[in-house]
Structures are given as structure tokens and as C-alpha cells.
């Protein structure tokens, strides 16, 4: 079972890392548009639409990756004090009651939404002669499907935790910097330097 968990985690991590590069494209686009607008006095009407589509794609395609890394926001005030089994019980209940129905609705509605957009070759109405948005709308059901697969893995993780009393391991990935740990590491490193200089 652990092999399945890690395989899906790795797949969604790769997808997340790939789409994370959109932030570079988005930054370049915004920089170019600001330069074009204020230095060259030649703004591009499609740039605003493209910015929205790039950010939306980045946000949507990062959902499954974030779930695989257990990175979504939750009310940790009490949750962190619970035993792993209690945490798994609450997570499992919330996945079944809210997550699965919500994501299934997202995939279904997103599929309909994207299908209608492709059928009429929809273009943005934010600006005159806006760029095509039907490829962007196809991201909605795809991102939802990836999130749904990762959600099923999370449900299985909860079941394993309820059975074994501990959470199955996750794939190691980039973590947020804990400022206190970082300060302790720097302080420890400075003490080592002082000890060696004596």
C-alpha cells in the first residue's frame, strides 16, 4: 500500500514542480508588460488575460501536489494535540463528507464548463479581441481529477493510520523554513566556529 501512496505522491509532486515554473513565466510576462506600458508606451491588451490564465493554471495544478505534501491549511489549534488515530478519524470523516463530494462536483462541472467552452471556441471577454480561454478551462477538470486521485490516497492513508496507530510516511520534499530551527542552526554553527578558533 505504501508503494501506491508514494507513487501517487511522486506523480503529483512532479506535476506540481512542473507547473510551478509558470511563476517564472508569469513574472516575465508582468515585467515585460510593465516595461511595454510605461517605457515603450505600447501596452498589450491580451496581457491581463494571460496573467489571469497563468496564475489560475498555477493555482489549480498545485492543488494535488499541496495535498500530497500535507500542505493545505487546517485548524491546527487542537488537531496537533490529537493522537494520530484521532487525527485520522477526523480527516477521514471530512474527506468523505466534504472533500469527495466537492471535488467530484468540481470535476463534473469543470468538464461541462470546458466542453462548452471548446464547443464555441470561447475567447475572453475581459478585453476586446481577448485570447482563447478554452484551453485554460480544460485545466479545471484535469486539476480536479488529480486532486481526486490524491484525495483517495489520503483516505487510504487515514484507514492505514486508524489500523496501525501511526501515519504512513510521505515523500520527502521541500519544507517551510522554521525560523526558530534556523536560528538554532546558525547559533550552533557560530559556536562551532568559536570552538575551533580557540
TIBA-430743 format. One line per field, with one value per atom (N, C-alpha, C): residue number from 1; chain; z negated, y, x negated. Coordinates in steps of 0.2 Angstrom, whole numbers, padded with zeros to 4 digits, m for minus. Layout:
REM residues N
pati = [NUM,...]
tise = [A,...]
zz = [Z,...]
yy = [Y,...]
xx = [X,...]
REM end
This chain:
REM residues 198
pati = [1,1,1,2,2,2,3,3,3,4,4,4,5,5,5,6,6,6,7,7,7,8,8,8,9,9,9,10,10,10,11,11,11,12,12,12,13,13,13,14,14,14,15,15,15,16,16,16,17,17,17,18,18,18,19,19,19,20,20,20,21,21,21,22,22,22,23,23,23,24,24,24,25,25,25,26,26,26,27,27,27,28,28,28,29,29,29,30,30,30,31,31,31,32,32,32,33,33,33,34,34,34,35,35,35,36,36,36,37,37,37,38,38,38,39,39,39,40,40,40,41,41,41,42,42,42,43,43,43,44,44,44,45,45,45,46,46,46,47,47,47,48,48,48,49,49,49,50,50,50,51,51,51,52,52,52,53,53,53,54,54,54,55,55,55,56,56,56,57,57,57,58,58,58,59,59,59,60,60,60,61,61,61,62,62,62,63,63,63,64,64,64,65,65,65,66,66,66,67,67,67,68,68,68,69,69,69,70,70,70,71,71,71,72,72,72,73,73,73,74,74,74,75,75,75,76,76,76,77,77,77,78,78,78,79,79,79,80,80,80,81,81,81,82,82,82,83,83,83,84,84,84,85,85,85,86,86,86,87,87,87,88,88,88,89,89,89,90,90,90,91,91,91,92,92,92,93,93,93,94,94,94,95,95,95,96,96,96,97,97,97,98,98,98,99,99,99,100,100,100,101,101,101,102,102,102,103,103,103,104,104,104,105,105,105,106,106,106,107,107,107,108,108,108,109,109,109,110,110,110,111,111,111,112,112,112,113,113,113,114,114,114,115,115,115,116,116,116,117,117,117,118,118,118,119,119,119,120,120,120,121,121,121,122,122,122,123,123,123,124,124,124,125,125,125,126,126,126,127,127,127,128,128,128,129,129,129,130,130,130,131,131,131,132,132,132,133,133,133,134,134,134,135,135,135,136,136,136,137,137,137,138,138,138,139,139,139,140,140,140,141,141,141,142,142,142,143,143,143,144,144,144,145,145,145,146,146,146,147,147,147,148,148,148,149,149,149,150,150,150,151,151,151,152,152,152,153,153,153,154,154,154,155,155,155,156,156,156,157,157,157,158,158,158,159,159,159,160,160,160,161,161,161,162,162,162,163,163,163,164,164,164,165,165,165,166,166,166,167,167,167,168,168,168,169,169,169,170,170,170,171,171,171,172,172,172,173,173,173,174,174,174,175,175,175,176,176,176,177,177,177,178,178,178,179,179,179,180,180,180,181,181,181,182,182,182,183,183,183,184,184,184,185,185,185,186,186,186,187,187,187,188,188,188,189,189,189,190,190,190,191,191,191,192,192,192,193,193,193,194,194,194,195,195,195,196,196,196,197,197,197,198,198,198]
tise = [A,A,A,A,A,A,A,A,A,A,A,A,A,A,A,A,A,A,A,A,A,A,A,A,A,A,A,A,A,A,A,A,A,A,A,A,A,A,A,A,A,A,A,A,A,A,A,A,A,A,A,A,A,A,A,A,A,A,A,A,A,A,A,A,A,A,A,A,A,A,A,A,A,A,A,A,A,A,A,A,A,A,A,A,A,A,A,A,A,A,A,A,A,A,A,A,A,A,A,A,A,A,A,A,A,A,A,A,A,A,A,A,A,A,A,A,A,A,A,A,A,A,A,A,A,A,A,A,A,A,A,A,A,A,A,A,A,A,A,A,A,A,A,A,A,A,A,A,A,A,A,A,A,A,A,A,A,A,A,A,A,A,A,A,A,A,A,A,A,A,A,A,A,A,A,A,A,A,A,A,A,A,A,A,A,A,A,A,A,A,A,A,A,A,A,A,A,A,A,A,A,A,A,A,A,A,A,A,A,A,A,A,A,A,A,A,A,A,A,A,A,A,A,A,A,A,A,A,A,A,A,A,A,A,A,A,A,A,A,A,A,A,A,A,A,A,A,A,A,A,A,A,A,A,A,A,A,A,A,A,A,A,A,A,A,A,A,A,A,A,A,A,A,A,A,A,A,A,A,A,A,A,A,A,A,A,A,A,A,A,A,A,A,A,A,A,A,A,A,A,A,A,A,A,A,A,A,A,A,A,A,A,A,A,A,A,A,A,A,A,A,A,A,A,A,A,A,A,A,A,A,A,A,A,A,A,A,A,A,A,A,A,A,A,A,A,A,A,A,A,A,A,A,A,A,A,A,A,A,A,A,A,A,A,A,A,A,A,A,A,A,A,A,A,A,A,A,A,A,A,A,A,A,A,A,A,A,A,A,A,A,A,A,A,A,A,A,A,A,A,A,A,A,A,A,A,A,A,A,A,A,A,A,A,A,A,A,A,A,A,A,A,A,A,A,A,A,A,A,A,A,A,A,A,A,A,A,A,A,A,A,A,A,A,A,A,A,A,A,A,A,A,A,A,A,A,A,A,A,A,A,A,A,A,A,A,A,A,A,A,A,A,A,A,A,A,A,A,A,A,A,A,A,A,A,A,A,A,A,A,A,A,A,A,A,A,A,A,A,A,A,A,A,A,A,A,A,A,A,A,A,A,A,A,A,A,A,A,A,A,A,A,A,A,A,A,A,A,A,A,A,A,A,A,A,A,A,A,A,A,A,A,A,A,A,A,A,A,A,A,A,A,A,A,A,A,A,A,A,A,A,A,A,A,A,A,A,A,A,A,A,A,A,A,A,A,A,A,A,A,A,A,A,A,A,A,A,A,A,A,A,A,A,A]
zz = [0000,0000,0000,m0004,m0004,0003,0007,0013,0018,0017,0020,0018,0012,0009,0012,0011,0014,0021,0025,0032,0034,0031,0032,0030,0024,0021,0026,0029,0033,0040,0042,0049,0048,0042,0041,0039,0036,0035,0041,0046,0052,0056,0056,0059,0056,0049,0046,0047,0047,0049,0056,0060,0067,0068,0065,0066,0062,0057,0053,0057,0062,0067,0070,0070,0073,0069,0063,0059,0062,0065,0069,0075,0079,0085,0083,0078,0075,0073,0070,0068,0074,0079,0085,0089,0089,0093,0090,0083,0079,0080,0080,0081,0088,0093,0099,0101,0098,0099,0095,0089,0086,0090,0093,0097,0103,0106,0113,0111,0106,0105,0103,0098,0095,0099,0102,0105,0113,0116,0123,0125,0120,0121,0126,0125,0130,0126,0122,0118,0123,0121,0124,0121,0125,0122,0119,0122,0120,0114,0112,0106,0100,0098,0092,0092,0098,0098,0097,0100,0100,0093,0089,0082,0078,0079,0075,0077,0083,0085,0082,0083,0080,0072,0069,0062,0060,0063,0062,0063,0069,0070,0065,0063,0057,0051,0049,0043,0043,0049,0050,0050,0053,0054,0048,0043,0037,0032,0033,0028,0025,0030,0029,0026,0028,0025,0018,0017,0010,0005,0008,0004,0002,0007,0006,0001,0001,m0004,m0011,m0012,m0018,m0019,m0014,m0015,m0015,m0014,m0014,m0021,m0022,m0028,m0032,m0038,m0043,m0049,m0053,m0060,m0065,m0066,m0070,m0077,m0079,m0086,m0091,m0089,m0093,m0089,m0083,m0079,m0080,m0081,m0083,m0090,m0094,m0101,m0100,m0095,m0095,m0093,m0095,m0093,m0086,m0083,m0075,m0074,m0078,m0076,m0076,m0081,m0081,m0075,m0074,m0068,m0062,m0061,m0055,m0055,m0061,m0061,m0058,m0061,m0059,m0051,m0049,m0042,m0038,m0039,m0035,m0035,m0040,m0041,m0036,m0036,m0032,m0025,m0023,m0016,m0013,m0017,m0015,m0014,m0019,m0020,m0015,m0015,m0011,m0005,m0006,0000,0006,0005,0011,0015,0011,0015,0018,0015,0018,0024,0023,0029,0035,0033,0039,0042,0039,0042,0046,0043,0047,0054,0054,0060,0065,0062,0066,0069,0065,0068,0072,0070,0074,0081,0081,0088,0092,0089,0093,0095,0091,0092,0098,0097,0103,0109,0109,0115,0119,0115,0118,0121,0118,0120,0126,0127,0133,0138,0137,0142,0146,0142,0145,0146,0145,0146,0142,0136,0132,0131,0131,0130,0124,0121,0116,0117,0113,0114,0110,0106,0102,0106,0111,0116,0123,0127,0134,0138,0141,0145,0140,0135,0130,0132,0129,0131,0130,0133,0132,0125,0121,0115,0114,0119,0119,0117,0119,0116,0108,0106,0099,0095,0098,0094,0094,0099,0098,0092,0089,0083,0078,0077,0071,0070,0075,0074,0073,0076,0076,0068,0066,0059,0054,0055,0051,0051,0056,0057,0053,0054,0050,0042,0041,0033,0031,0035,0033,0032,0036,0035,0029,0028,0022,0016,0016,0011,0009,0014,0012,0009,0011,0007,0000,m0001,m0008,m0012,m0009,m0013,m0015,m0010,m0012,m0017,m0017,m0022,m0029,m0029,m0035,m0038,m0033,m0035,m0038,m0035,m0037,m0044,m0045,m0052,m0057,m0055,m0060,m0062,m0057,m0059,m0063,m0061,m0064,m0069,m0070,m0075,m0073,m0067,m0065,m0058,m0056,m0049,m0045,m0039,m0034,m0032,m0030,m0028,m0021,m0021,m0015,m0011,m0005,m0001,m0004,m0004,m0007,m0001,m0003,0002,m0002,0002,m0001,m0007,m0013,m0018,m0020,m0023,m0025,m0030,m0030,m0035,m0042,m0047,m0054,m0056,m0058,m0059,m0066,m0071,m0077,m0076,m0072,m0070,m0066,m0062,m0058,m0062,m0067,m0072,m0076,m0078,m0082,m0078,m0072,m0067,m0067,m0065,m0065,m0071,m0077,m0083,m0084,m0083,m0084,m0079,m0073,m0068,m0071,m0074,m0076,m0082,m0087,m0092,m0090,m0085,m0082,m0079,m0076,m0073,m0079,m0084,m0090,m0093,m0094,m0097,m0093,m0087,m0083,m0082,m0083,m0083,m0089,m0095,m0101,m0101]
yy = [m0006,0000,0006,0006,0012,0014,0008,0010,0014,0012,0016,0023,0024,0031,0035,0032,0036,0037,0032,0033,0039,0039,0044,0051,0051,0057,0059,0055,0057,0060,0057,0059,0066,0067,0074,0079,0077,0081,0083,0079,0081,0086,0084,0089,0096,0096,0102,0106,0102,0106,0108,0104,0107,0113,0113,0119,0125,0124,0129,0134,0131,0135,0141,0140,0145,0152,0152,0158,0162,0158,0162,0165,0162,0164,0170,0170,0175,0181,0180,0186,0189,0185,0188,0192,0189,0192,0199,0199,0205,0210,0208,0213,0216,0212,0214,0219,0217,0221,0228,0228,0235,0239,0236,0239,0242,0237,0240,0245,0245,0250,0257,0257,0263,0266,0261,0264,0264,0259,0260,0263,0264,0266,0262,0256,0251,0245,0246,0240,0235,0229,0223,0222,0222,0221,0214,0209,0202,0200,0205,0203,0202,0206,0205,0198,0196,0189,0184,0184,0179,0179,0184,0184,0180,0181,0178,0170,0169,0162,0158,0161,0158,0157,0162,0161,0156,0156,0151,0144,0143,0137,0134,0139,0138,0136,0139,0138,0131,0130,0124,0118,0118,0112,0111,0115,0114,0111,0110,0108,0101,0096,0089,0088,0092,0092,0095,0100,0103,0097,0094,0089,0083,0081,0076,0077,0084,0086,0088,0087,0088,0096,0100,0107,0112,0109,0113,0116,0122,0125,0121,0120,0117,0121,0120,0122,0118,0120,0116,0117,0122,0123,0117,0113,0107,0101,0101,0095,0092,0096,0094,0091,0092,0088,0081,0080,0073,0068,0062,0056,0055,0051,0050,0047,0042,0039,0044,0048,0053,0058,0060,0064,0061,0054,0050,0050,0049,0049,0055,0061,0067,0068,0067,0068,0064,0057,0053,0055,0057,0060,0066,0070,0077,0075,0070,0068,0065,0061,0058,0063,0067,0071,0077,0080,0087,0086,0083,0083,0079,0073,0069,0072,0074,0077,0083,0087,0094,0093,0088,0088,0084,0079,0076,0081,0086,0091,0096,0097,0101,0098,0092,0088,0088,0086,0086,0093,0098,0104,0107,0106,0108,0105,0099,0095,0098,0099,0103,0110,0113,0120,0120,0116,0116,0113,0108,0106,0111,0115,0121,0126,0127,0132,0130,0124,0121,0121,0120,0119,0126,0131,0138,0142,0138,0141,0148,0148,0154,0158,0164,0169,0174,0177,0181,0187,0189,0195,0201,0200,0205,0211,0209,0214,0213,0218,0217,0212,0208,0203,0199,0197,0193,0186,0184,0177,0171,0166,0160,0157,0156,0153,0146,0143,0136,0131,0132,0128,0129,0135,0136,0133,0133,0130,0122,0119,0112,0110,0115,0114,0112,0115,0114,0106,0102,0095,0091,0093,0089,0090,0096,0098,0094,0095,0091,0084,0081,0073,0072,0076,0074,0075,0080,0081,0075,0073,0067,0061,0059,0054,0054,0060,0061,0061,0063,0063,0055,0051,0044,0041,0043,0041,0043,0049,0052,0048,0046,0042,0035,0032,0026,0027,0033,0034,0034,0038,0038,0031,0027,0020,0016,0017,0014,0016,0023,0026,0023,0023,0020,0013,0009,0002,0002,0005,0005,0009,0015,0020,0025,0025,0030,0031,0037,0040,0036,0034,0031,0037,0035,0040,0043,0050,0053,0054,0056,0058,0064,0064,0070,0075,0081,0087,0093,0099,0105,0107,0109,0111,0118,0121,0128,0129,0135,0136,0138,0134,0135,0140,0147,0152,0150,0147,0145,0140,0135,0130,0133,0137,0141,0145,0148,0152,0148,0142,0137,0134,0133,0130,0135,0142,0147,0148,0148,0149,0143,0137,0131,0131,0134,0134,0139,0145,0150,0148,0144,0141,0136,0132,0128,0131,0137,0141,0144,0146,0149,0144,0138,0132,0130,0130,0128,0134,0140,0146,0146,0143,0144,0139]
xx = [m0004,0000,m0004,m0010,m0014,m0017,m0019,m0021,m0016,m0010,m0005,m0004,m0005,m0005,m0010,m0016,m0022,m0022,m0019,m0019,m0015,m0009,m0004,m0007,m0010,m0013,m0019,m0023,m0028,m0025,m0020,m0017,m0014,m0011,m0008,m0013,m0019,m0024,m0028,m0029,m0032,m0027,m0021,m0016,m0016,m0016,m0017,m0023,m0029,m0035,m0035,m0033,m0032,m0028,m0022,m0018,m0021,m0025,m0027,m0032,m0034,m0038,m0034,m0028,m0023,m0024,m0027,m0028,m0033,m0038,m0044,m0041,m0036,m0033,m0029,m0025,m0021,m0025,m0030,m0034,m0037,m0040,m0042,m0037,m0031,m0026,m0024,m0023,m0021,m0027,m0033,m0039,m0039,m0038,m0038,m0032,m0026,m0020,m0021,m0024,m0025,m0030,m0036,m0041,m0037,m0033,m0030,m0025,m0022,m0017,m0020,m0025,m0027,m0033,m0037,m0043,m0042,m0039,m0038,m0031,m0027,m0020,m0016,m0017,m0014,m0011,m0006,m0003,0000,0001,0004,0010,0016,0022,0023,0020,0021,0017,0012,0008,0011,0017,0020,0024,0027,0030,0025,0019,0014,0011,0011,0009,0014,0020,0025,0025,0024,0024,0018,0012,0006,0006,0009,0010,0015,0020,0026,0023,0019,0017,0012,0007,0003,0006,0011,0015,0019,0022,0026,0022,0016,0012,0008,0007,0004,0008,0014,0019,0017,0016,0014,0007,0003,m0004,m0004,0000,0000,0003,0009,0012,0007,0003,m0002,m0007,m0009,m0014,m0010,m0004,0000,m0001,m0001,m0002,0004,0010,0016,0017,0020,0021,0027,0026,0031,0030,0036,0036,0032,0025,0021,0021,0026,0026,0027,0031,0032,0029,0030,0028,0021,0016,0009,0009,0013,0013,0016,0020,0024,0019,0020,0016,0017,0013,0013,0020,0022,0029,0035,0035,0040,0039,0033,0032,0035,0033,0036,0043,0046,0053,0057,0054,0057,0056,0049,0048,0052,0053,0057,0064,0067,0074,0074,0070,0070,0069,0064,0063,0070,0073,0079,0085,0086,0092,0091,0085,0084,0080,0074,0069,0071,0073,0075,0081,0087,0092,0090,0086,0084,0080,0075,0070,0074,0078,0082,0086,0089,0093,0089,0083,0078,0076,0075,0073,0079,0085,0091,0092,0093,0094,0089,0083,0077,0077,0079,0079,0084,0090,0096,0094,0091,0088,0083,0078,0073,0076,0081,0084,0087,0091,0095,0090,0085,0080,0077,0075,0072,0077,0083,0088,0089,0088,0089,0083,0077,0070,0070,0072,0073,0067,0068,0062,0064,0059,0060,0064,0069,0072,0070,0065,0062,0059,0056,0053,0056,0055,0058,0053,0056,0052,0048,0050,0047,0044,0039,0036,0041,0040,0044,0043,0049,0049,0051,0053,0055,0049,0043,0038,0037,0038,0037,0043,0049,0054,0053,0050,0048,0044,0041,0037,0041,0047,0051,0053,0056,0057,0050,0045,0039,0036,0036,0033,0038,0044,0049,0048,0047,0046,0039,0034,0028,0029,0033,0034,0039,0043,0047,0043,0038,0034,0030,0027,0023,0028,0034,0039,0040,0041,0042,0036,0030,0024,0024,0026,0026,0031,0037,0042,0039,0035,0032,0027,0023,0018,0022,0028,0032,0034,0036,0038,0032,0026,0020,0018,0019,0017,0022,0028,0033,0031,0029,0027,0021,0016,0009,0007,0011,0010,0004,0002,m0003,m0002,m0004,m0003,m0008,m0006,m0011,m0016,m0022,m0027,m0025,m0027,m0026,m0032,m0032,m0038,m0041,m0047,m0051,m0051,m0050,m0050,m0052,m0052,m0054,m0049,m0052,m0048,m0049,m0044,m0044,m0050,m0053,m0059,m0056,m0058,m0056,m0061,m0059,m0063,m0067,m0064,m0067,m0073,m0071,m0076,m0082,m0080,m0086,m0090,m0087,m0091,m0096,m0093,m0097,m0102,m0101,m0107,m0112,m0110,m0115,m0119,m0116,m0119,m0124,m0122,m0126,m0132,m0131,m0137,m0142,m0139,m0144,m0148,m0144,m0148,m0153,m0152,m0157,m0163,m0162,m0167,m0171,m0168,m0172,m0176,m0173,m0177,m0183,m0182,m0188,m0193,m0191,m0196,m0200,m0198,m0202,m0208]
REM end
